[in-house]
Amino acid sequence: MRPMERREMRFKLSEKDIEFSIKELLSNEAAAGIVADFMLSTGLLQQFHDTDPQAIGLEVIEEASDKG
């Protein structure tokens, strides 16, 4: 994990009086954008880059219709 981005995220959270705890981060709507920016800037979710879109429901498989 990149220390600079982590410090920046913690600073932004503290500016908005958001406690750095899992409970607070999951329940406070204002934390969502800050945490999302952190995840994007660090590439935290890059491990899911090659995930099959159909497997996770982003694409729908068109079923062949029965003709005949």
TALINKA-V658312 format. One record per helix or strand of 3 or more residues. SS is the DSSP state (H for helix, E for strand). FROM is the first residue (numbers start at 1). TO is the last residue. If there is no record, write none. Layout:
ss=(SS | SS)
from=(FROM | FROM)
to=(TO | TO)
//
This chain:
ss=(H | H | H | H)
from=(3 | 22 | 29 | 46)
to=(15 | 27 | 42 | 48)
//
